[in-house]
């Protein structure tokens, strides 16, 4: 069993997310979130190193807005090997 190498704990939460880049808007959903980043499941993952603006719709209150950078991406077609299509993002606080 491989040990989790993350420095910060993640919470499993499912929040709708709108991701905006300079050329597109993509809808997705968080699967887990930490203070430094998140895994976002979406049908059209963005390329690593791409910057984006996230609007996260929380269960209560106003949406959370934050800039982020794609750290890794799991494209459709690789779901069986690496999980569902999506991407890991790092928040740019």
Secondary structure as UniProt FT lines:
FT   STRAND          16..20
FT   STRAND          25..33
FT   STRAND          37..41
FT   TURN            48..49
FT   STRAND          51..57
FT   STRAND          64..74
FT   TURN            76..77
FT   HELIX           79..82
FT   STRAND          86..91
//
